[in-house]
Amino acid sequence: MEEYKIIMEIFETNGKCGLRYHETGKIIIPPIYDSIEGWNIEDIEGNDDNIIRYSRDFADEFDELCLVCSNSKWGYVDVEAKEVIPPKYSDARQFSEGLASVKIAEKWGFIDKTDTLVIPPQYDDALWFENGLAMVEIADKHGVINKSGNLVIPAIYDVIDPLFDGTFFVKKKDEYGNILDRQAKALYDSAAKCTKRFRFNTLTQEQRVSALFVPPCIYRVQKNGKFGYLFGREEKTIPLIYDEANAFFYCDVPRASTSHRAFGFENELACIRRDGKYGCINSEGEEVIKPIYDEAISFNCEYGLAQVCVNGKSGFIDM
């Protein structure tokens, strides 16, 4: 991803926040608010804690309005400092695709840029719209609505994650998960979130601060007895060709593949079984250990070794 321009920054005067151009110091929003949020934030090392820099270039997903807070109420201003919607909501999120979720009397609904209530407050929580859909929470259960406020995926799930292609991973407690399309149709026989780890220090600055960023996950999917993998927020899959597929785990051994380095996946490995033999793949789907072994492989990542068994004999191979 190209490096983006830093063009504006929050500043603080007498306990109030404003927004100004970084290069010229020209004030965009005067320091009259308790807090300002919007677009994209970058903490600049070595700067005063009160200085937070903004980029509009990286935030194409969001409409160009800034969230401001005054007396514990939230509203919206534009880059000309005009209060498009005065601070009056107990909580609010950024506009996306023309709508923003706002909290009214302990429930969340959606408004448009004219401050018209488009979807009445009825949710315990509501996120932003992306590709015409938004995730919501009702009575501790999660679902997905469209811009008409209709539930396209019912709010019956304990876990729901958005994936790169507009589909969703869903799971009920004590049941197998699955991947649902925009019509709530199950795409696999089952699915499981098989890695939750990522290393924050490997993320780019844009990923750390992006409001759209979802900590990366790999999902193991199964259909007709075959297993493969999906990468949650990336347009990448490992095909359904394995008879057994285990969770990826982090193994800190240097590897040549770097395409997932920004997401902390470059050293993720998984033991798989194909045609009755065990091997190991990396997050590229490359068989770093060919499936030629009789038993599942155990790893000693500290020394870069894998224990394998063939013809009743056990030994170690270099990973």
N, C-alpha and C positions, 0 to 999 in steps of 0.2 A: 504494500500500500504506500502511495506517495506521501511524503511528509507534508503536513498541512500548515497553513499560515496561522500565526497567532495574531489576531487583529484587535482584540479588545480584552479588557480585564476589569474585574471587580476591584473596587477600592473602598476603604472605610474611613469615615470622618465622624468623630463624636459618636461612635457606636452605630452609625447608620451606613448602609451600603449603597453604592452607586456603580455605574458602569462607564468606562471611558476607553478611548482608543489608546492602545499601548504605545505606539510610536510617537504620537503628537500630544497625548495627554488630554485631548479634547473630550469633554464630558458628554456622554450620550444620555445616560440616566442619572439625574442628580442624586446625591446621597441622602435619600429620604426614606429608605426601606430597611426593615429589619433583616431581610434576607433576599437574595436574588439567585434564581436557578434557571438554567436554560442552555439549549444547544449542547455544547461539549465543554468539559472542564479539564484543565490540566494543571496540576500542582507543579510549580517550577522550583526545583531544588535550589536552595540558597536565597530565595526571595522571602520577604516578609510574609508571615502567615496570613495576613489579610489580603495578599495579592493572589488572585486566582484568574488565570487567563482563559479566554474563550476562543473557540474557532467555530465559525459558521460553515466553513468549507466541508467539514467532516460530517455535518449533521443534516444531510439532505433528507433523512428519514423523517425529520420533524419539521413542522411549520415554524416560520420564523417569528415566534412570540416568546417573550421571556416571562418566567414565573417570578412574581414578586410577593413578598410577605410584609404586611403592616398590621401591627396589633393582633398578631396570631391569625390573621385572615389572609387568604391567598387570592391573587388576581393576575392579570396579564398586561404587559406593556409591549409596544413594538420598538424597533431600533431608533425611532424618532422620539422615544420617551413618552409617547402618548399612551395613556391608560385605556387600552381597548376594552378591558373588563376590570373595573375597580376591585380591589381586594375585599372579598366578602365571603369566600368559601373557607370552611374549616380545614380543608386539605384539597390539593389539586395536583394534577400531573400535566405534562406538556401536551400541546396539541399535536396530533398526528393524523394525517389524512382528513384534516378539517374538523376533527372532534377532539375533545379533551374530557377525561374523567375528573369529576369534582365530587367532593363529599358535602352532603347536605343532611343535617340532622342524623348523623351516624350512618347514613347509607350513601353509596356511590351511584352516580348517574353520569350522563354525558351531555355536554353543551357544545354548540357551534361557536363560531367567532363573533356572532352577534349576541352572544350570551343567551341564546334561546335554548331551553331545555329540550333536547332531542330524544333522549332516553331517560325516563324518570328514575330518580334515586331508589334503587331496590336491591343493590348488591352490597355485600359486606366488604368487598374489595373489587376493583376493576382496573385493569391495565390499559395500555394504549392500543390503538388499532394498527394492525400490520397486515397488509394484503386484504383489507376489508373485514378482518376478524379481530376480536379482542377477548382475552381471557378474563373470566369473572369468578368470584367466590360467593357462594350462597350457603349459609349454615355449615361452614367448614368443608364444603365440597366445591370442586372446581369444574367449570365448563367453559364453553366458548360461544360468544354471540356474534351476530352480524350487525350492520349499521342500522337495521330496523329494530334492534333489541331482541330479536328472536334467538333462542338457544339453538344453534346448529349442532353443538355437542352438549348433551344434557349435563347439568351440574351434579354429577353423581360420583365423581372421581376424587380420590385422595391425592393423587399426583397427576399433574398435566404439564408437559413441556412442549414448547413450539419447536418444530424442526425446520430445516432450511427451505423446504419445498411447500410450505403451507400445511403440512400434515402435523399431527400431534401424537406424542407418546402419552398414553393414559394408563392409569393403574388404580385399582381398588385395593383396599387393605386385604392382605392374605389371599389375593388372587393374582394370576399371571397378568402382565400388562399386554398392551398391543399398540399398534400404530393405526390411527384413524385418519381418513381423509376429511375434506371439508363437508362431506355429507354424513359424517360419523360412521362410515363404512370401514370395517376392520380389514386391513391389508395383509395381515399375516395370521398364522395360527396362534402365535404368542410373541411377546417381545419383553426384553428385560434391560434395565439400565445396568450396564456391566462395568462401568468405571465412573467414579465420582471425583477422582483426584485430578487436580491440575496445579501446576506450580506457578504462583502469581508472578514470580520474577522473570518468567519466560514470556509473559504477555506483553504485547506492544502497548505503548502509552494510550493509543486510541482505544484498544480493547479494555484497558483498565477503567477508562472513564466513560465509555459509551453506555448510555442508558439502555441500548438495545442488546448489550452483551449478555449472553447467557453462558455461565461456566460450561466449558465443553464436556460433552459426555459421548460415550460410545454405547450404542444400543445393539444388543444381540437379538436377532430376529430369527424366527423359525417358521417354516412352511413346508408341508408335505414331508416332514421328517428331516429336512435339510436346514442347516444353520448358516447365517451370514451376519454381517454387521452394517449398521448405519452410523454415520457421524452427525451428531445432532444439528449443528448449525453450519455444516459444510456440505457442498454438493458432491458427496463421495460415499460410495458403498463398497463393501466386500461381498461378493456374490454368495448365494445360497448353495454352497457346494460341499459343506462339511457335515459329517455324521455326528460330530460332537464339537462344540466350540465353547471354550471357557472364557472367563472374564479377562480383560486386559489388565496388566499390572505394570507398574513402573520398575524398570531395571536400569540402573545408572551405569550403563556400559556404552562408550562412544559408538555411534553408528553413522554410516554414510548418508542415510536418508535424512533430509532436512525439511521436507515440504510441510511438515506439521510442527516445525519447531516453535512457531509463534504461539501455538496452542498447548505446548508442553507434551506432545504426543510422540516426540521423535524416539523415545526409548520405551514405548509401550509395547509389550509382548503378550501373546496369548497362545496357550497350548490348544491344538486342534487335532481332530482325528478324521482321516479320510481313507476310505478303502481299507478299514481295519488297522491302520497304522497311525502312530502319533508323530506330530512334528510341532513346529512353532512358526507363527507368522508375526510380522510387525504391523504397524498401523497403516502401511501401504498395501497390505495384503500379500506382501512378499514372503515366501517361505524361507525364513532365515535358517530354520532347521528342517530339512526335508522330512516328510511323513514316511519314515522307514522303520520306526521303532515300535516294539511290541507293547510297551506300557507308557502311561502318561509320563511326561517329562517333568522333573522337579528342577528348580533353578537355584543356584548360589550366585546371586548377582554381585556380591562383594568381591568375588574372585573371577567373575565372568565365565562361570562353568555351568553346564547343564548335565544332570544325571539322566542317563538313558539306559534302556534295556533292550537287547536283541538276542534271540536264540537262547533265552534263559540266563544270559550274562549281563551284568550291570557294569557301567563304567561312566566316565566323565568325558564330555567333549567341550572344546573351546567354543564359546558363543560368538 
